[in-house]
């Protein structure tokens, strides 16, 4: 056995089990989702009918099913605007050669490593309409108690705030890495030419962070498609299903409404949106 | 000179300190809330503070209620140890064969494995559930996958999923590429076999990446909620800590007792206990978390 044969044997002995495992755990489900999305299976009966594109027509025309998709994008937009705005600001402040950067970074990053589900449970203490802390505060100031759980706007706002609070540290750390990667002489040259701090920011920092911003943007949108715990544990999708997000709808359809077919059709929609975004992300040109 | 520099940064420190206070406020509120009694917490506004009963640690004891903590903890740690062992083996071997050696079909094999990074987990969750429910010859299923419940509510599910990560293979491969193949040639001359070369020569050189993989896996497994909810939701005997603690908190969030109130201090006590290990792990090993994140962001 020569060297090439031996290495081919070694290579495939490692690669083949991994590919086989990947095929069973991911490729079979990938084929299954494209089958079950065309059925009306309820999740437990032994028989089902093929219904063609009915599930897709339904989820793309019925308000009940479009709402989670729109909600996901609304939340994504607000989460991205807030976390990118605050994240970039904090990162700029933290790259100013000040003392204690490590301390601030630790503080900002701690929420990232916490369980979203447990955070959502703690948020319930604040948001309970009966004796929640937020209503107690409103009462101290002489305001009217608000039944948060009956308000779509408030529920969406709280879910967004929780997601921003939890994810901000990640955006900050990424932007710090991006800013530290910008050569210092760019700024020196600019200041020699008479540029002020604002001009340096808009003509050097922002353009140089373009690649990092794309990365943060795409991972944030993908992140919005992973929102589940705050919706399930705080709003339960309510009031009247108006705060549902796509992932919660997938779960809800399968396990509460017993529409496995529609759940799989929603999965296909997610697959395309997130798949395209991931593809763009992986195709990014390196800095 | 030094004085002016310090002065110049005062506004920066003020803004950052204020932001830090806002970020930590919910956790600080929870700590104080967990230290006081239910009666004292009633009508709390901005800062929970004892009125009559004083501080006490009793709210941190509810988490240890029978069946809710120690068994789930054991299950979580077993799952972590098992999956990390496999992640370690697959990442090191995979990283090695796709960087140090050359073989026929290498590019194709690597492309297939890397393509899994583009498949979103949330979109495949539902069909994975169906497949696991219908898995042949598991959990009472016959060869056609009928008759039983397969891997659903079956503890084996924790030990057959998540055993490799293409992202981790990618990270290790990048590191091995920068090390180069010279060590392998030297090891061959010294008579080292394939596994000795991978695990005793190359692996020790990428310890920081190994740390990133293990730490991220710990946080992921510890906090995992949706996966156990779907696959183990109907079997309260085998729930990992991320799910069992959330269920335990539900019991305290419900209004109960003579006063018809929820026990919020207990909610905080339980939540904080559950959050302590990830916070400790992060604070002690934060350079690995930060480098792990920027590895994907900058090079990815």
Boltz contact constraints between the chains, C-beta under 6 A:
constraints:
  - contact:
      token1: [A, 7]
      token2: [B, 101]
      max_distance: 6.0
  - contact:
      token1: [A, 7]
      token2: [B, 103]
      max_distance: 6.0
  - contact:
      token1: [A, 8]
      token2: [B, 103]
      max_distance: 6.0
  - contact:
      token1: [A, 8]
      token2: [B, 104]
      max_distance: 6.0
  - contact:
      token1: [A, 10]
      token2: [B, 194]
      max_distance: 6.0
  - contact:
      token1: [A, 11]
      token2: [B, 97]
      max_distance: 6.0
  - contact:
      token1: [A, 11]
      token2: [B, 103]
      max_distance: 6.0
  - contact:
      token1: [A, 11]
      token2: [B, 106]
      max_distance: 6.0
  - contact:
      token1: [A, 14]
      token2: [B, 93]
      max_distance: 6.0
  - contact:
      token1: [A, 14]
      token2: [B, 97]
      max_distance: 6.0
  - contact:
      token1: [A, 15]
      token2: [B, 109]
      max_distance: 6.0
  - contact:
      token1: [A, 18]
      token2: [B, 90]
      max_distance: 6.0
  - contact:
      token1: [A, 18]
      token2: [B, 113]
      max_distance: 6.0
  - contact:
      token1: [A, 18]
      token2: [B, 164]
      max_distance: 6.0
  - contact:
      token1: [A, 19]
      token2: [B, 112]
      max_distance: 6.0
  - contact:
      token1: [A, 22]
      token2: [B, 116]
      max_distance: 6.0
  - contact:
      token1: [A, 26]
      token2: [B, 116]
      max_distance: 6.0
  - contact:
      token1: [A, 26]
      token2: [B, 119]
      max_distance: 6.0
  - contact:
      token1: [A, 28]
      token2: [B, 131]
      max_distance: 6.0
  - contact:
      token1: [A, 29]
      token2: [B, 124]
      max_distance: 6.0
  - contact:
      token1: [A, 29]
      token2: [B, 127]
      max_distance: 6.0
  - contact:
      token1: [A, 29]
      token2: [B, 128]
      max_distance: 6.0
  - contact:
      token1: [A, 29]
      token2: [B, 131]
      max_distance: 6.0
  - contact:
      token1: [A, 32]
      token2: [B, 127]
      max_distance: 6.0
  - contact:
      token1: [A, 33]
      token2: [B, 127]
      max_distance: 6.0
  - contact:
      token1: [A, 93]
      token2: [B, 12]
      max_distance: 6.0
  - contact:
      token1: [A, 93]
      token2: [B, 16]
      max_distance: 6.0
  - contact:
      token1: [A, 96]
      token2: [B, 12]
      max_distance: 6.0
  - contact:
      token1: [A, 98]
      token2: [B, 9]
      max_distance: 6.0
  - contact:
      token1: [A, 98]
      token2: [B, 12]
      max_distance: 6.0
  - contact:
      token1: [A, 104]
      token2: [B, 16]
      max_distance: 6.0
  - contact:
      token1: [A, 104]
      token2: [B, 20]
      max_distance: 6.0
  - contact:
      token1: [A, 107]
      token2: [B, 20]
      max_distance: 6.0
  - contact:
      token1: [A, 107]
      token2: [B, 23]
      max_distance: 6.0
  - contact:
      token1: [A, 107]
      token2: [B, 24]
      max_distance: 6.0
  - contact:
      token1: [A, 108]
      token2: [B, 23]
      max_distance: 6.0
  - contact:
      token1: [A, 110]
      token2: [B, 279]
      max_distance: 6.0
  - contact:
      token1: [A, 113]
      token2: [B, 219]
      max_distance: 6.0
  - contact:
      token1: [A, 113]
      token2: [B, 278]
      max_distance: 6.0
  - contact:
      token1: [A, 113]
      token2: [B, 282]
      max_distance: 6.0
  - contact:
      token1: [A, 114]
      token2: [B, 275]
      max_distance: 6.0
  - contact:
      token1: [A, 115]
      token2: [B, 223]
      max_distance: 6.0
  - contact:
      token1: [A, 115]
      token2: [B, 242]
      max_distance: 6.0
  - contact:
      token1: [A, 117]
      token2: [B, 225]
      max_distance: 6.0
  - contact:
      token1: [A, 117]
      token2: [B, 246]
      max_distance: 6.0
  - contact:
      token1: [A, 118]
      token2: [B, 271]
      max_distance: 6.0
  - contact:
      token1: [A, 118]
      token2: [B, 274]
      max_distance: 6.0
  - contact:
      token1: [A, 121]
      token2: [B, 249]
      max_distance: 6.0
  - contact:
      token1: [A, 122]
      token2: [B, 30]
      max_distance: 6.0
  - contact:
      token1: [A, 122]
      token2: [B, 271]
      max_distance: 6.0
  - contact:
      token1: [A, 124]
      token2: [B, 253]
      max_distance: 6.0
  - contact:
      token1: [A, 125]
      token2: [B, 264]
      max_distance: 6.0
  - contact:
      token1: [A, 125]
      token2: [B, 267]
      max_distance: 6.0
  - contact:
      token1: [A, 136]
      token2: [B, 43]
      max_distance: 6.0
  - contact:
      token1: [A, 136]
      token2: [B, 45]
      max_distance: 6.0
  - contact:
      token1: [A, 137]
      token2: [B, 45]
      max_distance: 6.0
  - contact:
      token1: [A, 140]
      token2: [B, 45]
      max_distance: 6.0
  - contact:
      token1: [A, 173]
      token2: [B, 290]
      max_distance: 6.0
  - contact:
      token1: [A, 173]
      token2: [B, 293]
      max_distance: 6.0
  - contact:
      token1: [A, 174]
      token2: [B, 297]
      max_distance: 6.0
  - contact:
      token1: [A, 177]
      token2: [B, 294]
      max_distance: 6.0
  - contact:
      token1: [A, 177]
      token2: [B, 298]
      max_distance: 6.0
  - contact:
      token1: [A, 215]
      token2: [B, 297]
      max_distance: 6.0
  - contact:
      token1: [A, 225]
      token2: [B, 122]
      max_distance: 6.0
  - contact:
      token1: [A, 226]
      token2: [B, 122]
      max_distance: 6.0
  - contact:
      token1: [A, 228]
      token2: [B, 226]
      max_distance: 6.0
  - contact:
      token1: [A, 229]
      token2: [B, 225]
      max_distance: 6.0
  - contact:
      token1: [A, 247]
      token2: [B, 122]
      max_distance: 6.0
  - contact:
      token1: [A, 250]
      token2: [B, 126]
      max_distance: 6.0
  - contact:
      token1: [A, 254]
      token2: [B, 126]
      max_distance: 6.0
  - contact:
      token1: [A, 263]
      token2: [B, 126]
      max_distance: 6.0
  - contact:
      token1: [A, 264]
      token2: [B, 126]
      max_distance: 6.0
  - contact:
      token1: [A, 267]
      token2: [B, 123]
      max_distance: 6.0
  - contact:
      token1: [A, 267]
      token2: [B, 126]
      max_distance: 6.0
  - contact:
      token1: [A, 270]
      token2: [B, 122]
      max_distance: 6.0
  - contact:
      token1: [A, 270]
      token2: [B, 123]
      max_distance: 6.0
  - contact:
      token1: [A, 271]
      token2: [B, 123]
      max_distance: 6.0
  - contact:
      token1: [A, 274]
      token2: [B, 120]
      max_distance: 6.0
  - contact:
      token1: [A, 275]
      token2: [B, 118]
      max_distance: 6.0
  - contact:
      token1: [A, 278]
      token2: [B, 118]
      max_distance: 6.0
  - contact:
      token1: [A, 279]
      token2: [B, 118]
      max_distance: 6.0
